[in-house]
Amino acid sequence: MDKLPHAVLLQILSRLDDSADVARCRFASKAFDTVFPSLRSINLQCSLDWYNSSRSRVSNSQQIKPFKTVFLHLISKLETVKSVCISLHWRVVRVSDGFYLTDGDFAKEWLPRVSGSLKSLSISDLGDQRCPQNVLPLISEYCHNLVSLKLKYAWLSVHNMNPMPMLTSLTLENIRLEDANLNKLNKCFPNLQVLNLEGVKGLKDPKIHLLNLKTCLWDVDDSLRSLTLITPNLITLEFESSKPVALHVEAPMLSHFNLDLSTFQHAAFTIKKFENLKTLWVYSSYTGSLLSKFPIIKTVENLTLDSGNEALRDARDSKLTLRKVFTVSPNISSLYINSGAWSELEACLNPKGWEILDGREGLKTIWAYLELDDPPLTFSSVARVLDQCVGLSEVSLLIHTDVDNTVSKGFMSKCVARWPELKWRWGIWSHEMKDSWINDVSISTVPTSHITGPMDKLPHSLLLQILSRLDDSADVARCRVASKAFGTVFPGLRSINLRCSLKWYDSSRSRVSSSQRVKHFKTVFLDLISKLETVESVCIVFWSQIYRESDDIYLTDGDFAELLPRVSGSLKSLSISGHHSESPSHVLPLISEYCPNLVLLVVVTGHEDPKIHLLNLKTCYWYVYDKLPSLTLITPNLISLKIEGIMTTALYIEAPMLSHFHLGLNSREHPRIFTVKKFENLKTVWLDSSYTGSFLSEFPITKTVKTLTLDSGDEVPKEFLTLEKVFTVFPNVSSLCIKSGPWSELESCLNLEGWEILDGRKGLKTLCAYLMLVDPSLTFSYVACVLDQCVSL
């Protein structure tokens, strides 16, 4: 690398997305380290591993610097900084208010250093602040040349915020903003061209009045009475609200409009005339009523209609008609109709509703998602459209993958025979995967992989074995869509493993960037359950970063437990992981009622004063998320126990047969009560605590322990840990591992009596220690103190 020009080396570093990779390059090559100060950007993410390693050295022999320390060091090394992106992993647990990236004191340490050159800034915090952070006023004070600003997961104050005329792009995501009417936003960011507001809370009758705004995305989570946009130069608008709201839009230059008002039945919608609107995307459970609020817009060329209705009764409530569609947009050339909206159209029994008064010659292409619940009805509906639109040249119809192949083939053949002059595109669709197109337009043969393929030649037992080896039921769903053979054997599958990712959740709520509707996680799961003949194992996970908007996302709610009677006789294993609910869950009583044959149960939810009293339990792993008043285990046959997480106020363990014990409870407070009954068979102990000495004091003398590991999450010891205490509790230990934290605690003991080993001097055979060597002479003397006493090492 030393032979390369500095400009090339700098170009290589600038192409790395993560500053952690840049640091690795600097370590690997002196040449990279030489050019590093000329780098113009920092992109640093604090992963969960980094965070845990900076506080604990369980699996690392050297000290890991805290995230903020590393970031400030990087900032100080760069000559000119134009871009900064810093973020915390969503699972990082707040340990103090000063840990936040939007903390004012932290911002003051580095913002003045980059104020003159900084153009782009992105900060993603934890989002559980106890009070508003003043990072926005500080940014406005120091960063006069900032062009782009993105802030996520924070509580922001706008007090004493200065105008920022250079800022053209602003993104606020999952933010609580102390600017109820957005008056400060309008005043301090007058030249914004791009504005993204996603999940912004704390608003009350907000109003966006920005003269230079070009693009706006607004995703509303809160229940608001009204929202107003007065943006004379706005070109692109994406608006989504799952709550009733009165929306007023004044944007005469608007060209692209994506509108999602799921609960429009209880909302108001007013707009001034659109003079340049070309593309319109509308989603609502009441699409017909929503279209009635639009003025006649002759400029719209591309129209997409979507609906959340699945039941026919709801579809009739909407009163969506083809006549209404072409009355509002008489000059559309391309029309996309998703499955929900098509169901609403089919529900229209009034012949006049199907009359197209204007636009019969202008429509060139139509794209529709069909479910074929009633093939003759769907065909007659298609005929009503195609017979009237004489200018049509291309028709794309996608049929749901669950429709029988014979029915699909018959429908395709009938359409092609009726309108042979049209260019046809056929495909299949499903909520769980992307659209799949059938390339052969000759419907008489239909040689597609969906209907016939190489998988059809495999034995059913082998196909079922393939599906059973897939860890994610979403992959199973993709296989079903890709091959009829997999779809045939699917009901014979015995397990479901389904995870609701953040992307899935967002897609099920927002249809701004998708041409098809994505079903809710629960709906998909219940649909899968209903199709399996015998279910022995269920694992469902709801990603905890997903922001809770309503109680219906809980996987442990009573309504969701409706699946239990369907699988009660066969279910052997059940795992549920989701949000901590704010009210008690009744899922455990329901499980005990319906699942008498259950062998393994994992439920990750909130508890208070939990107590495990199981006579036959052999293995237990318990991760404590919240600080609990007490935690009790009475398990007479338990062999292996691992407890991790946040320290409880009182911990009681009664497990006389325990052989392997891993205790990793860390807390910023001293444990008040820790009691255990005598261990008669304990062989292996791992203690990881900020108060290792206190835990050892509570342990009874256990002569059976052979292997002992001591660890601590703190760099500075809370109290003195002594070697005398270790060997008093475990006099027959033969293998001792001391991590860097406890060794530092041992070194802090200045009392020579604490280093005396009264018992166990001849029993210890192996010693493993992690040393910091802050004071090599002192460390050597203590190592000597151990080795000189343990004569059998």
N, C-alpha and C positions, 0 to 999 in steps of 0.2 A: 504493500500500500504506500510505502514511502516514495515510490517512484511515480505515483500519480500526481498530477497538478492539484493544487489546493482547491481550485474551482470545481474539479470533478469530485473530490472527496466531500466537499460541502454539499454538492448536489445529491450525493448518495445519502448523506445524513438527513437532508431536508425531505427526502422521499419516505422516510420512516415515520409511520403514524404514531408510534408510541415512544416517548422520551426514555422509557426504560430500555428499549432496544438501542437507542442512541448511547445510553450509558454503557451498555455491553460492548458496543463498537469502540468506545473510547478506552475501555479496559483492554480490549483485544489488540488495539493498534495505537501506537504513539502518534501516527499520522492523523488519525481521526481526532485524537485528543487535542492536537495542535490547532486544527481548524474549528473545533467545537465553539469557541467564543463568538465566531461569526455567524452562527446559526440564528435565525430570526424568529423561531417559534418553539413553544413548549406545549406538549400534549401528554399529561400525566394523569393516570387513573390509579386510585388507591384500591387495589383488589382486596378481597377478604383475607387471602393468604398473607398479603403484605401487612395488613392491619393486625392480624393475629400474631404474626412473627415479630412485629415491632413491640408487642406487649408480652409475648411469651416465646421461649426458645425451646419448645418441646422437641422439635425436629431440626433445629438449626444450631450449629455450634458457635456461631458468631452473632454479635449484636446486629439487629436490623434497625436502621434509623427510622424515626417516625416520618410519615408522609410530608407533613408541613416542613420539617427540617430539610428534607431532600429537595423539596420544591424551592424553598428560599435559597438554598445553595446553588441550584441551577440558575435561578434568576440573577444571582450575584455574579455568575461567571460569564453571562452573555453580554456582549457589547450593546446590541440593539435588539429589542424584543417587539415584534409586531403582532404576534398572535399568542394567546394563552388559553389553554383548555385544561381544566382540572376537574376531577370528579371523584366521588366516594362511592364504593360499592353499596348497593341497596341493603345488604345484610349487615353492614357495619353497625354496631350498637353504640349509641351515644354514651360516652363515659364522663363527659363534662361539657358545659356550655362552650368552653373555649375550643372545642374540637371542630366546630363548624367551619366550613370553608367561607361562608358568608359573614363570619364574625368580624366585627369592625376592627378590633385590635390586630387581627391577622392581616386584614386588608391594608392597614396602615403600614405594615412591615414591608410590603412589596409594591403596592400601587405607585408610590412616589418615584420608585426607581425606573418604572417603565412608562410613566405618564406621557412623556413627549412623543414616544414612537408607537405606542400600542394602537392597533387598528381593529383587532378582533379579540373578544373576550367571551369565554364560555365557562360557567361554574355550575356544577351539579352537586347539590348538598344532600343532607339526610331528610329534611322535610318534617322533623319533629321538634322544631325549636319551641322554646317556652315563651319567647317574646320576639318582637320584630327586630330584624337585623338592619343595620344602617349602611349596608354595603352599596346600595344604589346612590345615596347622597355622596358617599366617598368616591365612587366611580365618576359621578358628575363633577366632583371637585378637582380630581387629578387628571382624568383622561379626556382632554379636550379634543383630541383627534380621533376618538373612537368612532368606527364606522358600523361595526356589527357587535351586538350584545345578546348573549343567550344565558338565561338563568333558570335553573330547575330545582324543584324540591326545597323551597325556602319560604320564610315568612319575612316579607320585605316592608320596610318603612320608606316613605317618600318625604319625610320631614326634612326641610332645608335642602331639597334637591334643586340643583342648578340646571338651567337649560343646556341641552347638548345638540346644537344645530348641525353638527357633522354626522350624527348617528342616522343611518338610513335603514338599518335592519334590527328588529327587536323581537326576541322570542322569550316568552314567559310560560313555563310548563310546570303544572302542579305547584303553583305559587299561591300563597295567601298575601294579597296586596292591600296595603293600608291606603287605598285610593278608591273609595266606593264608587264615585261617579266618573272616574278616569280623567278628572280635570287636570291633575298633575301630569299625566301621560300626554295629554293633548298639548299642554303648555310647554313641557320640557323637551319633547321630541317632535318639533314642528315639521321636520323634513323627512320623516319616516317614509320609506317606500315599500318596506316589507314588514308586516306585523303578524306574529303568530301568538295567539292566546289560547293555551290548551289547559283546561282544568284550573283556571284562575279563580280563586275564591276571595270572599270579602267584598264583593261588588254589590251595589245597590243602584238600580236604574242606570247602568253605565251608558255612556255616550262617546262614540269615537267620532271626532271631528278633525280630520287630518286632510289638508288640501293636496298634499303630494303623494298620498298613499297609492301604490300600484297593485299590491298583492296583500290579501288578508285571509288568515285562517283563524276562525274563532270556534272553539269547542267548549260549550257551556255545560258545567256540571251542577252548579247551584240552581236553586229555585229562585228565579228573578221575575219581577213583574214586567219589566220592559227592557229592551235593548235598542239602541239607535246607532245607525251608521250614516254619517253624512260625509261622503268621500267623492268629490266631484271628478277625480281622476283615477278612480279605482278601475282596474282591468280584470282582476281575478279575485273571486270571493268564494271561500268554502266556509259554510256555517253549519254547525251541528248542535242540537240541543235535545237531550232526552227528557227534559222537564218542560212543562207548559210555560210559555213566554210570549209576550207581545213584541214582535219584531218590526222595526221600521227601517227601510233602506232607501237612501237617496244616493244613487251612483249612476248617473246618466251615461258614463263611458264604459260601463261594465260589459265585458266580452264573454267571460266564462263564469258561470254561477253554479256551484254545488250546494244544494239546500237539503238539509236533513232535519226535519221536524217530526220526530217520532210520535209525539202526543199532540198533533195539531188540533185535534178535536176540542181541546181546552185552551187553545192559544189564539192570538190575533196576529195577522200578517198583512202589512201594508207596504207597498213599494211605489215609488214614482216611476214614470215611464222609462223603460230601457230603450235606448236609441241605437245601441251597438251590440246587443247581446247575440252571440253566435252559438254558444254551447250552454245547454241547461240540463242539469242533473237534479232530479227531484226524488226524495225519499220521504215517505210518511205512511203511517197506518191509515191515513185518510187522504190518499193522494188526490181523489176527485175533489174533495172540499178545498184542498190546498190550491189546486189548479184554478179553481173558481176565483181565487183572490188575485190571480195574475191578470194584468191588462192584456189586450191582444198585442202580441209581439211578433211582428212580421219578419224580424231580422234573424230569428233563431233558425239555424240549419241542422244542428245535432241535438236531439232530445233523448234523454234516458229517464225511464220511469221505473221506480222500485217501490216496494211496499213490504211492511212487516207482517201483513195479514197472512195467516195460514188457514184459518177456519172460514168456511163459506159464509157463515153468518156475518163475520167481520167484513168480508169482501163486499157484501151487499150494503153494509153500512156506509162504505166509502162512496158508492155511486160514481165510480170512475167509468167513463164511456169514451169510445173512440171519437165521437162527435165533439166532446168537450176538449179532447187533446188537440184536434185540428182546428178548433175554434180559437184556442189560445195561441197556437203556433201554426198558422196556415201554410207557411213556406218551408217546413222542415224537409230536408232531403235524406236524412238518416235518422231512424228511430230504433232505440234499444228498449226492450221491454223485459224486465226480469220476472222471475217466476211468480212472485207475490202479486205484482201489478197485472200479470196476465190472468191470474186467477180472479182478480177483481173484474177485469174486462169480461171474462166468461160468465161471471155472476150477473151481468146486465141482461135482463130478460126483455127489456123494451127494445123493439126493432129500431125505433127512432134513434136510440143511443148509438147504434152502429152506423148511422148515416154520416158520411164524410161530405160536408158541404163545400169546403175549400181544401186545397192541397192534394187533390186526387192525382194530378199530373206531376207534382213536384217531388213526391217521395220516390227516391231511387233505391235505397237499401233499407231492409228491416232485419232486426236481430232479436230473437225471442228465446226465452228459456221456458221449456214446457215440462209439466209433470205427468201429463197424459193419464190423469185420474179417470177421465171419461173420454176415450179417444174419439168417438163420434162427435161429442160436443166440441172438443178442441179442434177437430177438422172443420166443422161448420164455422167456428170462430175465425180460423185461418182463412177460410174461403171468403168470409165477409170482408176481410181486409184486402186480400189479394185481388178479388174481383173488382173492387172499387178503385184501387190505386193503379191506374193504367200506365203510369210512368215507371213502375218498378222494374229493376233489372237484376237485382241480387237479393236472395233471401237466405238467411242463416238461422237455422233452427237447431237448438240443443235440447236433447231429451234426457231426462234424469236417468242416472245409471241403474236405479232400482227397477225401472220398467222392463218387463219381459222382452227378450230379444225378438221374439216372434211378433209381438205387438208393435215394437219399434220399427221393424222391417216393413210390416204391413202399412204403417202410417207413412213411412218414407215413400214407398212405392206408389201409394195413392196420391200423394202430393205431386210427385214427379209426373205421373200420368195426367193429372188434371192441368198442370201448368208447365208443359215441356219447354216453353220458350224462355223460362227464367233460369238464371244461374243459381244452382243450389249448393249450399254448404251445410253439411250435417255434422253434428258433434254430440258428445255426451257431457253431462255436468253433474257435479256432486258438491255438497257443502264442504266436504273434507279435502278437496283437491282442486287443482286448476282444470280449466276446460280441456277436453281432449277431442281432437277433430278426426273425423273419418275422411281419409283422403280420396277414396274411390267414390265417385258420384254416381256410378252405375248401381242403383239400388237393387237391381234384379239379382245380383250376385252377392253384394255386401261382403267382400272378403276382408273384414277388419279384425284387428287383434282383439277387439272387444267381444266379437261374436265367435270367431274361431281363432285358434292359435296353437303354438307348440305346447303350451301348458296343458291343453286338453288331452294330450297323449299320456300324461303322467298319472299314476294311480292316485286315487283320492287320499289314501293314507299318507303318501309322500307329500302331496300338496298341503294337507293338514299339518304335517310335521314342519314344513317350511313356515307356515303362518304362525305356528306356536313358538317358533324360535325368534320371532320379531318382538323386541322389547316394548314397542310403542304401538298402540292400537290405531294410531293415525297412519302408520305405515301399512298396517293390515288393511285399512280402508282404501289406501292407494292401490294395493294389490287387487282388491275386489273390483275396482274401477278398470284397472288395466287388463284384467283377464276374467272371462266368464267362469273359467275353471275354479279360480280362487273364490269367486262369489258363490259357487255351488257348494263348496265344502265349508264355507265360513260358519254356518250354523253349528257345525260340529266342534268349533273351538271351545275350550274350557275356561279361558281367562281373558280378562280385560285389563289393560294398563294404559290409562289415558291421562295426559298432562295438559292442562290449560295454560299455554304460554301467554306472555304479555301480548305478542303479535296476534294470537288467536282471539284473545279477549277484545283487543282494540278493533279487529276486523269484524267481530260480531256486533259491535256497537256503531262502527262507522263504515259507511259505504262510499266515502269520498273518492277513494282511489281504486275501487274495485267495481267491475261490471256485474258481479253476481253477489247475492246475499250470502253471508256466512252465518250459519246457525250458532246459537248459544251453546256453550260447552255442555251444560246440563241436558239440553235437548238432544245433542248428538249422543251423549252417554246413555240416556234412557232408551234411545232408538237402538243402540248396539245391544243393550241388555235384552230388549224385546225380541231380537232376532236369534239369539243363541239358545240352543236347546237345553244345555246344562252348563251352569256357571259355577266353577269351583274356586276361582281366585279373582278378586277385584282390587285394583290399585288405582286411585284417582288422586290427582295432585292439582291444586290451584295455586299458581305462582304467587308468592306473598308480596311481590312488588306491585301487583295489580291494585289499583286504588279502589277501596270499597266505596261504592256509590249507593248501594241498597242492600237490605238484608238478604235478598234472594241469591246473592253470590255465595253464601255460605254452603259448604258441602255437607255440613252436619245439621242443617235445618230439618224440621219435622216433615215438610212437604217433600224434600228431596229423598227422604227415607222411604218413599213409596216404592223404590226399587227392591227393598228387602223382602216383601212377600213373594216376589217373582223368583228369587234365588234362595229362599229360606232352606229348602231341603238339601241343596247340593253345596252351598258355600262353605269352604274350608278356610280360606284366607281372605282377610279384608284389611286394606290399608287406605286411610283417608288423611290427606294433608291439605289444610286450607287456612283461611283467616281465623284469627281469634275473634269470636263473636262477642258483642257487647251484652248479650243476655244469655242465660243458660241454654245449652243445647240438650235436646231430648234424644239424641241419636243413640247413646249407650243403652238406655232402657229398651229402645226399639230393637237394637241389635240382639240384646239378650232374649227378647221375646220371639224374634223371628229366626234367629240363627243358632239353633241348639247344637249343630255339628261343627261350629267354628273352632279351628285349631290355633290359628295365628291372627291376632288383632293388633293393628297399629293405628292409633288415632292421635293426630297432632292438633290439639285445641287447647283452650285455656282451662286451668284448674285452680281451685282454691283449697288449701289444706288437703292435698291428695294423700290417700293411703292405699298402698297395695298390700292385700292380704290374700295370698294365693299359696295353697299348700303344695301344689305340684310344679311350681315355676322353677325352671332350671337356669334360664338365661334372661337377663334384663338389661336393657339399655335405656337410660332416662336422660333426656336433654331438657334442662329447665330454662325456659325462655324468660319467665318473669320472676321477680323476687316474691317468694311465697312465705306466708307466716310459718308453715311447717310442711315437712315431707316425711312420710313414714313408710317403711318397708318391713313387713312381717312375712318372711318367706322361708320356712324351715328347710326346704330342699334346694334352695338357690345355690348354684355352683359358680356362675360368672355374673358379675355386676359392674356396670360402668355408668357413672353419674357425672354429667358435665353441665356447664352453663353458669347461671348466676346463683350466688350463694343464698340459701334460704336462712330465715331467722333461726329455725330449729330443725335439726335433721336427726331422725331416729332410725337405726337399722338393727333388725333382729334376723340374722341369717347364719345359724351355727355351722352349716355345711359349706359355707362360701369358700371357694378355692382361689378365685381370681378377682381382685378388687381394684378398679381404676376410679379414682375420685378426683375430679377436676372442677372444683367450684371456686370461682374467683369473685371477690367483692371488694368494694371500697370501704366497707364497714367490717368491724370485728364480729365474727360469728358468736352469737349468744349461747346457743345450746347445740352441742354435738355429742350424741351418745350412741354407743354401740354395745351390744351384748357380746360376750366372749366368743371369739372365732376359734373353732377347734380344728379346722382343716385348711386354714388360709395359707397359700403357698406363694402367691404373687401379689404385690401391692405396688400401685402407682399413685403417688400423691402429687397433685398439681394445685397449689393454692398460694395466695398472697400471705397466708398465715400458716405455713407448714408446721411451725413450732407448736401452735395452738392445737392443730389437729392431732399431732403426735401425743400431746399431753392428754387428750381425751381417749386415745386408744388404750385398750387394756394390753398388758404384756402378752405378746403373741409369739410363742416360741416356735411355731410351725412355719413362719415365713422364711423362705429361702431367697427370694428375688425381690429387691426393693428399688424403686425409682423415685427420686425426689425432684420436683420441679416447682417453679414459681414464675408467675407472670410479671413480676415487678423487678425493675432494675435496682431500686433502693429497698432494702429489706424493711418490713414492717416491724419486725421484732427479731430477737436473737434465736437462731437455731443452733443447737449444740450437738456435737458428735456423741456426747454422753447421753443425750435424750434419744437419739436415733437407736443406739445399741441397747438402751434400757428397754425400749418398747419391743425391738426386734433383735434379741440377743443371739439368734442362730442364723442370721442372714449370711448367705454364702456369696451372693452377687449383689453389688451395690452400684447404682448409677446415680450420679449427682449432676444435674443440669446447672447451667451457669448462674441462674438466680439463687438457688439454695446454696451453691458454693460461696457466693458473695455474702449470703447470710451467715454462713459458717465463719468466713474470714472476719466478719464484723464482731465476732465474739472475742473480747479481749481477756476474758476470764480463763486462765489456763485449766481450771478444773472442768470447764465445759468441753475441753478436748480430750479428757481422760476416758478411755474405753474400759469400763469395768468388766463387762461381759462381751463375748463374741470376738475376742482378740485372735483366737485360733481358728474360728469358724469361717471368717471372710477369706474367699479364694480369689475373687476378681473384683476390680474396682474400675469404673469408667467415670471420668469427670470432664466437664466442659469448663475451661478456664478463660477468663477475660485478660489476665496478666496486666491489670492496671498498675499493680505494684509487684513486679516479678520476685523481688526478694521476699516480700511478705508471703506471696503465694507459695514459694518454694519451702519456706519454713513450715507452713501448714501441711503441705504435701508430705514433708518429712515426718511431721507429727503423726500423721495417719500411718504411713508405711512402717515407721519404726515400731509402732504398737501391734500392728496386724502381722504377726510372725508367720502366718501360713499363706500369705498372699502369693 
